[in-house]
């Protein structure tokens, strides 16, 4: 099969890095806006021979720190420049010229040039702090707006904010910063150990769209089929993006399928890459848990280079990460050699058997990353931009102990004392986007781009056996490869118009053509094939992780065409209205139309009300359409016994499934209602509150594990060889209701002191609405088509409340941070109701102290989970895999690593 991208899109980077350039400087929208209003060519501009050079610096008016890339222009002329990384500028001026200086987050300033002056320092006054949060996501208008000016809620997390968490991976950084976002690590969960599920507003990982610099990011290749949050879905691996490359993260907490397409029904995470053309930063982090494991090393280098003569840049990031595994397992309490306790105890003593047989914790991870972002002028009108990168992980996860007394799994000639499978994997992400943009003389903003991305996960199983091969079984297996890739072509056009009495009118329209490719590559035959041994009815396939069988291997491609129109208008000075619509057509399941209307009304400069109504959709992923596994062992509780059972996961288009009357998969559709308000209580204090309701119709879910021998199924599955089956269907409707509240206070008292206080809250509840849709042929099945375990993962497996409170204070060279996060209770639902368990709410406290030796060098010491808080332990021994997993695998509030102590060194240049 042809790859969507070359094996390494950066293979020529040393020969042609300038061809892989890229854009989106954070200050560009503000700079362009200020120059448009402040700089106009003057016919009486004085002769260049009469001018003299003026040098100077643009500084923060409070602490005199330099403001890099501020716009400096001579009023009434076409002369202008921007400051460098040190806030310095050089410009030819005349006596009496007036400089117009603008910078995002500061008030526009006009400064006359003193007669005869050759140097000039200009202090800038900070505007209300929210004006620094200029964002692009949430509307496609030609001008950017602040988060309180938009009609939809957007969180803006700066690089400084997320790095203060002490975490080293992006998913965890956002998890402890944004209350509506959840991403936790899982253990002994197959491919879920390699890609952390990330959710927004309590929905699934595949219901949040991830963008990089406003362009769609590819998803992971691995489908999550385990009984954890996000079961049956596939998300985007946020941790594949180096944190050192990130300028800010924008989180749109509102449905946006009408503007950005499928997957955006919970909202959008937009990652904006750094665009500095000069200077850089080197970071180094080391941390370890209170138990002395999980040692983490992380180092990053980010720097910028100027390109060309017209504000071009190339920003590069290299980052390396390694963490050792953590282990919070308990001792194995089950029988080892014999079902009789006395006999078994004697054999355990005789063989000096160590019952500490399992690793239950975070996976070992060694990762390298390279990203770039750049832009260069092409002639006088066009600008070429590009961004992207590569991430490569070498990971190792672990499985449950296989005891030698279990004859169906034991091969005593190879592992006389049992075995504990080990699951290595390599995870590779590639992505690159290149585009052209310009602004025409008539004011049209044109943006054309091509891009692509691919995720490849190669999996292995070591220290295990295929029991059906007996003594001839290998002990190391290649179990197959998951691949997912996409290629994109985008056209985006926008312009602001002067229409009648409207204060503003912005029209945006465009289209996208997308090709997606999904592949499952078969593993070694011995990893999935039935061997010659039949004694004791042995398991088939590499125990713990069965390989992808040849019959399950697949290579499918589909394409999508989407077109949209987005209008945003300030009807009056106070009233903003936005309307958007989108049409999409998929080659494999059909068309969909989505729409959105949003509004914001300012009662005063201090108080606004905002709201939106969305009709959105999410197309079934290719993974949900084409994944199958006929030997997929699931860890389940059946008849009160927690063990691994062979389940055949069948594709929805499988003839047996279609005979049941399930129907072909179709798109999920949503109605999303949002209503909130923003209050700029003081220049330093902002308060926002947003309530929402998301109704999802035809939600795609995995069925329960259905017994194919039951009377309702036996006539269909006779001769199929399937004992238990599961498959996807549009069986559920759900309703999610929630409330997000954010209060932020930032105060810069003087040059030596500043303080910020933040309090954020997310309340959320998801319920299944109505009955599970079950085909008439399954009416007498005796069990629901979708079992209570799956419904529990949707309704109660994520915290229904989350509170984050933080206080940050800087005095001269010392800066301290304290943050407390309260995770609400979660419930693990089992197939047997008596084994359900609710895990109580917990508070996690983080603290750090930073000392700045110089303005360029800083050292941080800190602790995450300072008080070593763990989730409740499992109350039922039958759910602990004979003591191996004292903490639940089915849901997670914040993980179970305990206290983590870290130090970080930062050097800017």
FENSUL-V696520 format. One record per residue. RES is the residue in three letters. PHI is phi in whole degrees, 0 to 359 (* if undefined). D_LAST is the distance of its C-alpha to the last C-alpha in Angstrom with 1 decimal. Layout:
RES PHI D_LAST
RES PHI D_LAST
This chain:
UNK * 45.7
UNK 285 43.1
UNK 282 39.6
UNK 289 38.0
UNK 238 34.8
UNK 298 34.4
UNK 300 33.7
UNK 216 30.0
UNK 292 28.8
UNK 252 25.7
UNK 299 27.8
UNK 256 27.2
UNK 295 23.5
UNK 288 22.9
UNK 267 25.6
UNK 209 25.0
UNK 298 21.8
UNK 293 22.2
UNK 280 25.5
UNK 253 23.9
UNK 268 22.0
UNK 200 21.7
UNK 229 21.7
UNK 76 21.9
UNK 297 19.0
UNK 297 19.6
UNK 267 20.1
UNK 300 22.4
UNK 300 25.7
UNK 291 25.2
UNK 298 24.1
UNK 299 27.0
UNK 295 29.4
UNK 292 28.4
UNK 292 28.8
UNK 296 32.0
UNK 268 33.5
UNK 258 32.1
UNK 241 32.1
UNK 221 35.4
UNK 296 36.7
UNK 245 39.1
UNK 294 42.1
UNK 265 42.1
UNK 304 38.5
UNK 290 38.7
UNK 294 38.6
UNK 301 35.3
UNK 292 36.9
UNK 270 37.0
UNK 275 33.3
UNK 227 30.6
UNK 285 26.8
UNK 240 25.2
UNK 247 21.6
UNK 184 20.1
UNK 224 17.7
UNK 255 18.4
UNK 233 18.0
UNK 293 19.1
UNK 291 22.5
UNK 271 22.4
UNK 247 19.3
UNK 62 18.0
UNK 284 14.6
UNK 289 13.5
UNK 251 14.8
UNK 283 13.0
UNK 66 15.6
UNK 285 18.6
UNK 271 21.8
UNK 233 23.3
UNK 222 26.8
UNK 270 29.9
UNK 300 32.7
UNK 81 35.7
UNK 229 34.1
UNK 259 32.1
UNK 270 29.3
UNK 188 25.9
UNK 203 22.1
UNK 231 19.0
UNK 284 16.0
UNK 273 12.7
UNK 296 9.3
UNK 262 10.0
UNK 78 13.6
UNK 269 15.1
UNK 216 18.1
UNK 220 20.9
UNK 208 24.4
UNK 279 28.0
UNK 223 30.3
UNK 242 33.8
UNK 302 35.1
UNK 91 36.0
UNK 298 33.5
UNK 245 32.2
UNK 274 28.6
UNK 248 28.2
UNK 244 24.9
UNK 225 24.3
UNK 203 21.6
UNK 302 22.3
UNK 92 23.4
UNK 232 24.2
UNK 287 27.5
UNK 300 28.1
UNK 230 28.3
UNK 248 30.3
UNK 229 29.7
UNK 296 32.2
UNK 278 30.9
UNK 298 32.5
UNK 302 34.9
UNK 78 33.4
UNK 290 29.9
UNK 248 27.1
UNK 226 24.2
UNK 201 24.0
UNK 258 21.8
UNK 238 22.9
UNK 280 22.6
UNK 247 23.2
UNK 265 25.5
UNK 292 24.8
UNK 277 27.5
UNK 306 29.1
UNK 299 26.5
UNK 288 28.0
UNK 291 27.2
UNK 286 23.6
UNK 271 25.1
UNK 285 25.8
UNK 226 26.9
UNK 247 28.7
UNK 297 30.5
UNK 105 34.0
UNK 208 35.2
UNK 251 35.1
UNK 292 35.6
UNK 287 33.8
UNK 249 32.0
UNK 278 29.8
UNK 228 30.9
UNK 279 29.8
UNK 293 30.9
UNK 275 33.7
UNK 272 35.0
UNK 285 35.6
UNK 277 39.0
UNK 229 37.6
UNK 280 35.4
UNK 225 31.8
UNK 267 29.2
UNK 243 25.6
UNK 250 23.2
UNK 282 19.5
UNK 302 16.9
UNK 296 16.4
UNK 295 20.2
UNK 286 20.8
UNK 287 18.2
UNK 291 19.8
UNK 292 23.0
UNK 82 21.9
UNK 280 23.2
UNK 245 21.6
UNK 240 23.6
UNK 300 23.7
UNK 304 27.5
UNK 289 27.4
UNK 300 24.6
UNK 290 26.7
UNK 304 29.8
UNK 261 28.8
UNK 237 27.5
UNK 247 30.1
UNK 293 33.7
UNK 278 35.3
UNK 250 33.3
UNK 227 34.4
UNK 204 33.2
UNK 235 34.3
UNK 271 34.6
UNK 238 38.1
UNK 237 39.8
UNK 47 42.7
UNK 224 42.5
UNK 53 42.4
UNK 293 39.8
UNK 294 38.7
UNK 289 37.0
UNK 259 34.5
UNK 230 33.8
UNK 288 33.6
UNK 297 35.9
UNK 235 34.1
UNK 231 36.3
UNK 228 36.3
UNK 56 39.1
UNK 76 41.1
UNK 266 41.8
UNK 271 41.2
UNK 301 38.0
UNK 275 39.5
UNK 255 40.1
UNK 240 36.4
UNK 267 34.7
UNK 253 31.1
UNK 243 29.2
UNK 236 25.8
UNK 52 24.8
UNK 82 28.4
UNK 248 29.9
UNK 300 32.1
UNK 265 30.7
UNK 289 33.2
UNK 271 34.9
UNK 289 35.4
UNK 269 38.3
UNK 259 39.9
UNK 277 42.5
UNK 276 42.6
UNK 250 46.3
UNK 272 46.0
UNK 279 47.3
UNK 227 44.0
UNK 307 42.4
UNK 87 42.1
UNK 303 45.0
UNK 84 46.1
UNK 235 42.8
UNK 223 39.7
UNK 245 36.3
UNK 251 32.8
UNK 280 30.5
UNK 295 27.5
UNK 287 26.0
UNK 281 25.7
UNK 259 22.7
UNK 294 19.3
UNK 294 18.0
UNK 292 14.3
UNK 270 15.5
UNK 266 17.2
UNK 273 16.6
UNK 196 19.9
UNK 237 23.4
UNK 252 26.5
UNK 244 29.8
UNK 273 32.9
UNK 265 35.8
UNK 192 38.6
UNK 298 40.5
UNK 216 39.2
UNK 298 41.3
UNK 294 42.7
UNK 261 39.4
UNK 240 37.5
UNK 98 40.4
UNK 306 41.5
UNK 87 39.8
UNK 265 38.5
UNK 278 41.4
UNK 272 39.4
UNK 148 36.4
UNK 224 33.1
UNK 248 29.7
UNK 251 27.3
UNK 256 23.8
UNK 260 21.4
UNK 276 18.5
UNK 295 15.0
UNK 226 15.2
UNK 294 11.9
UNK 273 12.3
UNK 214 8.9
UNK 74 5.2
UNK 182 5.3
UNK 210 6.0
UNK 244 8.3
UNK 234 11.5
UNK 220 14.7
UNK 229 18.0
UNK 220 21.4
UNK 209 24.6
UNK 205 28.4
UNK 280 31.5
UNK 296 34.0
UNK 274 36.4
UNK 85 34.0
UNK 242 33.6
UNK 67 31.1
UNK 306 28.3
UNK 236 25.1
UNK 237 22.0
UNK 215 19.2
UNK 222 15.8
UNK 218 13.5
UNK 228 10.8
UNK 232 10.0
UNK 206 8.6
UNK 241 10.4
UNK 230 12.4
UNK 287 14.9
UNK 229 18.5
UNK 74 21.5
UNK 251 22.3
UNK 235 22.8
UNK 60 19.7
UNK 282 19.4
UNK 206 16.5
UNK 224 16.0
UNK 253 13.9
UNK 239 14.1
UNK 223 14.2
UNK 235 15.6
UNK 219 16.9
UNK 236 19.6
UNK 216 22.0
UNK 214 25.1
UNK 225 27.6
UNK 287 30.9
UNK 289 33.9
UNK 253 35.4
UNK 221 39.1
UNK 239 41.2
UNK 285 44.4
UNK 257 47.8
UNK 290 50.4
UNK 291 52.7
UNK 255 56.0
UNK 279 58.0
UNK 292 60.7
UNK 255 59.4
UNK 252 62.5
UNK 211 65.5
UNK 287 66.3
UNK 277 68.6
UNK 299 66.6
UNK 298 68.6
UNK 296 68.5
UNK 295 64.8
UNK 301 64.0
UNK 294 65.9
UNK 290 64.1
UNK 299 60.7
UNK 292 61.7
UNK 297 63.3
UNK 268 60.2
UNK 51 57.8
UNK 288 56.0
UNK 267 52.6
UNK 282 52.4
UNK 275 48.6
UNK 251 48.5
UNK 234 45.8
UNK 257 42.1
UNK 233 41.6
UNK 178 38.0
UNK 289 34.7
UNK 285 34.5
UNK 292 32.6
UNK 213 29.6
UNK 242 27.3
UNK 222 25.1
UNK 236 22.7
UNK 220 21.1
UNK 224 19.5
UNK 228 19.1
UNK 219 18.3
UNK 205 18.7
UNK 200 19.2
UNK 201 21.4
UNK 211 23.0
UNK 283 25.8
UNK 246 29.2
UNK 71 31.2
UNK 266 31.7
UNK 244 32.6
UNK 260 31.0
UNK 232 27.6
UNK 263 26.9
UNK 227 24.8
UNK 199 24.3
UNK 202 22.7
UNK 155 23.6
UNK 167 23.1
UNK 225 24.8
UNK 227 25.2
UNK 225 27.4
UNK 243 28.9
UNK 244 31.3
UNK 238 33.1
UNK 221 36.2
UNK 246 38.4
UNK 226 41.8
UNK 241 45.3
UNK 282 48.4
UNK 292 50.7
UNK 256 53.8
UNK 280 56.6
UNK 289 59.3
UNK 276 62.1
UNK 275 61.0
UNK 294 63.1
UNK 288 61.7
UNK 242 58.3
UNK 278 59.1
UNK 230 59.4
UNK 294 60.6
UNK 292 60.8
UNK 260 57.0
UNK 227 55.9
UNK 297 58.8
UNK 253 56.8
UNK 85 55.1
UNK 208 51.6
UNK 238 48.4
UNK 300 46.8
UNK 238 43.1
UNK 238 41.4
UNK 287 38.5
UNK 200 36.9
UNK 244 34.2
UNK 235 32.5
UNK 237 30.8
UNK 240 29.4
UNK 234 28.9
UNK 201 28.1
UNK 202 27.4
UNK 228 28.1
UNK 226 28.4
UNK 206 29.8
UNK 234 30.7
UNK 214 30.9
UNK 198 32.0
UNK 242 33.7
UNK 283 37.1
UNK 298 38.8
UNK 271 40.9
UNK 98 38.1
UNK 281 38.1
UNK 263 34.8
UNK 249 35.2
UNK 217 33.1
UNK 240 34.3
UNK 213 32.6
UNK 233 33.4
UNK 202 31.9
UNK 196 32.8
UNK 200 32.0
UNK 207 33.7
UNK 240 33.8
UNK 231 35.7
UNK 240 36.8
UNK 259 38.8
UNK 243 40.7
UNK 221 42.6
UNK 223 45.0
UNK 241 45.4
UNK 55 47.7
UNK 211 50.3
UNK 218 53.4
UNK 262 55.5
UNK 304 58.6
UNK 287 60.9
UNK 267 60.2
UNK 60 61.2
UNK 295 60.7
UNK 277 59.7
UNK 290 56.6
UNK 295 53.2
UNK 247 50.7
UNK 226 47.6
UNK 225 47.4
UNK 269 45.3
UNK 258 46.1
UNK 122 44.8
UNK 229 42.0
UNK 255 41.0
UNK 227 39.5
UNK 216 38.6
UNK 218 37.1
UNK 216 37.1
UNK 232 36.8
UNK 231 36.3
UNK 230 37.2
UNK 235 36.4
UNK 230 37.5
UNK 229 36.4
UNK 230 37.8
UNK 208 37.6
UNK 198 38.6
UNK 264 39.3
UNK 240 42.9
UNK 258 44.9
UNK 235 48.0
UNK 49 50.8
UNK 269 50.0
UNK 291 47.0
UNK 292 43.8
UNK 207 41.8
UNK 209 42.6
UNK 243 40.2
UNK 247 41.5
UNK 231 39.6
UNK 206 41.2
UNK 172 40.4
UNK 204 41.1
UNK 220 39.8
UNK 244 41.4
UNK 232 40.4
UNK 243 41.6
UNK 241 41.3
UNK 226 42.3
UNK 232 43.2
UNK 224 44.3
UNK 239 45.6
UNK 255 46.2
UNK 294 48.8
UNK 272 48.1
UNK 306 50.3
UNK 305 54.0
UNK 294 54.3
UNK 279 51.7
UNK 221 53.9
UNK 275 57.3
UNK 283 60.5
UNK 272 61.7
UNK 280 65.3
UNK 284 65.5
UNK 238 67.4
UNK 298 68.4
UNK 67 67.2
UNK 47 65.8
UNK 292 62.4
UNK 296 59.2
UNK 248 58.0
UNK 97 54.5
UNK 298 51.7
UNK 295 52.1
UNK 100 49.2
UNK 213 47.7
UNK 289 50.3
UNK 288 49.2
UNK 288 49.2
UNK 282 52.8
UNK 301 53.7
UNK 290 55.7
UNK 264 52.6
UNK 299 50.4
UNK 208 49.6
UNK 217 47.8
UNK 231 47.9
UNK 228 46.3
UNK 221 46.6
UNK 232 45.4
UNK 219 44.8
UNK 238 45.1
UNK 226 44.0
UNK 229 44.2
UNK 219 43.2
UNK 226 43.7
UNK 223 41.7
UNK 240 42.7
UNK 226 41.1
UNK 217 42.7
UNK 277 42.7
UNK 297 46.4
UNK 225 46.2
UNK 299 43.6
UNK 251 43.9
UNK 249 44.9
UNK 247 42.7
UNK 227 44.2
UNK 232 42.9
UNK 225 45.0
UNK 220 44.0
UNK 215 46.0
UNK 214 45.4
UNK 242 47.7
UNK 227 46.9
UNK 227 49.0
UNK 258 48.5
UNK 289 50.5
UNK 253 51.5
UNK 214 52.6
UNK 123 53.0
UNK 249 51.7
UNK 205 50.3
UNK 236 49.8
UNK 229 47.5
UNK 212 47.1
UNK 208 45.3
UNK 229 45.9
UNK 220 43.6
UNK 207 43.9
UNK 216 42.4
UNK 236 44.3
UNK 268 42.9
UNK 285 45.5
UNK 198 43.2
UNK 293 39.6
UNK 264 39.5
UNK 221 41.4
UNK 223 41.6
UNK 245 43.5
UNK 221 42.4
UNK 193 44.0
UNK 206 44.3
UNK 225 46.8
UNK 236 45.9
UNK 245 48.1
UNK 239 45.8
UNK 202 46.2
UNK 223 44.7
UNK 288 46.1
UNK 301 47.0
UNK 291 44.3
UNK 297 45.3
UNK 297 45.0
UNK 291 47.6
UNK 278 49.8
UNK 237 49.7
UNK 282 48.8
UNK 209 51.7
UNK 204 52.3
UNK 269 55.8
UNK 223 55.0
UNK 277 52.3
UNK 275 52.9
UNK 251 51.9
UNK 275 51.9
UNK 227 54.4
UNK 251 56.8
UNK 241 60.3
UNK 55 63.4
UNK 79 61.5
UNK 245 60.0
UNK 269 56.2
UNK 199 55.8
UNK 265 54.7
UNK 235 57.0
UNK 287 57.1
UNK 236 56.4
UNK 271 56.7
UNK 268 54.1
UNK 259 55.8
UNK 294 54.4
UNK 299 55.7
UNK 271 57.5
UNK 300 59.3
UNK 305 63.0
UNK 295 63.8
UNK 294 61.4
UNK 293 62.8
UNK 296 66.3
UNK 282 65.4
UNK 82 64.9
UNK 290 61.2
UNK 90 60.3
UNK 289 57.3
UNK 295 53.9
UNK 228 52.9
UNK 290 50.0
UNK 287 49.3
UNK 238 49.7
UNK 225 48.4
UNK 239 49.2
UNK 236 46.3
UNK 248 46.9
UNK 225 44.3
UNK 214 44.8
UNK 201 42.5
UNK 213 41.4
UNK 235 38.3
UNK 226 38.5
UNK 270 36.1
UNK 299 37.8
UNK 222 35.7
UNK 303 32.5
UNK 252 30.7
UNK 238 33.0
UNK 236 33.6
UNK 226 36.2
UNK 229 37.1
UNK 217 39.8
UNK 221 40.9
UNK 255 43.9
UNK 210 44.6
UNK 221 47.2
UNK 236 46.8
UNK 259 50.0
UNK 248 49.7
UNK 254 52.8
UNK 62 53.4
UNK 295 50.5
UNK 276 50.0
UNK 220 50.6
UNK 276 51.9
UNK 291 55.5
UNK 291 56.8
UNK 279 57.9
UNK 267 61.4
UNK 283 64.3
UNK 290 65.7
UNK 270 69.0
UNK 295 69.7
UNK 306 72.7
UNK 289 70.5
UNK 250 68.4
UNK 306 70.6
UNK 299 72.5
UNK 281 69.3
UNK 263 67.6
UNK 303 70.7
UNK 82 70.0
UNK 282 66.2
UNK 85 65.5
UNK 273 63.0
UNK 268 63.6
UNK 227 61.0
UNK 228 59.1
UNK 213 56.3
UNK 196 55.0
UNK 272 53.1
UNK 203 54.9
UNK 272 54.4
UNK 266 56.3
UNK 232 54.7
UNK 242 53.9
UNK 229 51.5
UNK 230 50.5
UNK 245 47.3
UNK 235 47.0
UNK 199 44.2
UNK 218 42.5
UNK 246 38.9
UNK 231 38.0
UNK 226 34.6
UNK 234 34.1
UNK 224 30.8
UNK 233 30.2
UNK 230 27.0
UNK 222 27.2
UNK 253 24.8
UNK 289 27.1
UNK 200 25.1
UNK 299 21.8
UNK 261 22.0
UNK 224 23.7
UNK 209 23.6
UNK 216 25.6
UNK 223 26.2
UNK 235 29.4
UNK 225 30.2
UNK 225 33.5
UNK 226 34.2
UNK 220 37.4
UNK 229 38.8
UNK 248 42.5
UNK 206 43.8
UNK 212 47.0
UNK 241 48.1
UNK 227 51.8
UNK 284 53.9
UNK 257 56.3
UNK 76 59.8
UNK 268 61.1
UNK 293 59.5
UNK 286 60.8
UNK 238 63.0
UNK 303 65.1
UNK 301 68.9
UNK 294 69.3
UNK 252 67.3
UNK 298 69.0
UNK 258 70.9
UNK 294 68.1
UNK 93 68.2
UNK 227 64.4
UNK 292 62.0
UNK 299 60.2
UNK 248 56.9
UNK 279 57.1
UNK 292 56.1
UNK 294 53.2
UNK 295 51.5
UNK 296 52.4
UNK 296 50.9
UNK 296 47.6
UNK 282 47.5
UNK 269 48.9
UNK 228 47.8
UNK 277 45.3
UNK 253 42.3
UNK 302 41.9
UNK 274 43.8
UNK 213 41.7
UNK 207 38.2
UNK 237 36.7
UNK 232 33.2
UNK 236 32.6
UNK 220 29.3
UNK 225 28.3
UNK 233 24.8
UNK 222 24.5
UNK 241 21.8
UNK 230 22.8
UNK 54 20.4
UNK 265 18.0
UNK 250 20.2
UNK 226 20.5
UNK 238 23.4
UNK 224 24.6
UNK 230 28.1
UNK 223 29.4
UNK 238 32.9
UNK 238 34.0
UNK 257 37.8
UNK 263 38.9
UNK 292 42.4
UNK 291 45.2
UNK 227 45.7
UNK 230 48.8
UNK 261 49.5
UNK 269 52.6
UNK 247 54.8
UNK 294 57.7
UNK 256 60.0
UNK 305 59.6
UNK 295 60.5
UNK 260 57.3
UNK 298 55.0
UNK 215 52.6
UNK 259 50.4
UNK 257 47.3
UNK 291 46.6
UNK 295 43.7
UNK 223 40.9
UNK 246 38.1
UNK 252 34.8
UNK 247 32.6
UNK 241 28.9
UNK 211 27.0
UNK 210 23.6
UNK 225 22.1
UNK 241 18.4
UNK 239 17.4
UNK 265 14.2
UNK 296 14.0
UNK 218 11.5
UNK 300 9.9
UNK 257 6.7
UNK 237 9.2
UNK 222 12.3
UNK 236 15.3
UNK 240 18.0
UNK 241 21.6
UNK 202 24.0
UNK 218 27.2
UNK 261 28.5
UNK 56 32.2
UNK 307 32.3
UNK 263 36.2
UNK 56 36.6
UNK 276 38.5
UNK 240 40.2
UNK 292 42.3
UNK 302 46.1
UNK 279 47.7
UNK 294 50.1
UNK 275 53.6
UNK 247 55.6
UNK 305 55.8
UNK 293 56.9
UNK 258 53.4
UNK 259 51.4
UNK 53 52.4
UNK 58 54.4
UNK 87 51.8
UNK 289 48.8
UNK 237 47.0
UNK 291 47.4
UNK 247 45.0
UNK 298 45.9
UNK 266 44.5
UNK 274 45.7
UNK 210 43.4
UNK 206 40.3
UNK 274 38.9
UNK 212 35.7
UNK 86 36.4
UNK 219 37.9
UNK 270 35.2
UNK 83 35.5
UNK 294 32.9
UNK 223 29.5
UNK 250 27.2
UNK 217 23.4
UNK 225 20.3
UNK 221 16.7
UNK 242 13.5
UNK 231 10.1
UNK 230 6.7
UNK 258 3.8
UNK 215 0.0
